[in-house]
Amino acid sequence: MKAALTFSLAAVLLAGCAHDATQTPASGPREGPAARQMPYYPGTGTVTSWAPSPSDAAGAGSGRPMGDLLRMEVKMDDGKMQYIDTESRDFPVGTRVRLSENREITRY
């Protein structure tokens, strides 16, 4: 009985490790990460940081020169964070900004 129980437990453990060949990833070229549209809403806030835009790396074959976009992080007055990719370098950290409905950034 003890030997049968040991065999049964071993079979269950091994079955859990079995590889299902039908679940292998599709072969072929892998694509890079998909571009995501970041939420945007108008309002006022403060620029909290700048970083290189990840969209530059994703769009390397787009014909745009690398490094021309920066990602501006804005803490909105309601506490939410927004991230805006822009070519502008006119808003240093600490600058109060207004984000308009037509996606213009102005000093506030």
Order of alpha helices (4+ residues) and beta strands (2+ residues): alpha-beta-alpha-beta-beta-beta-beta
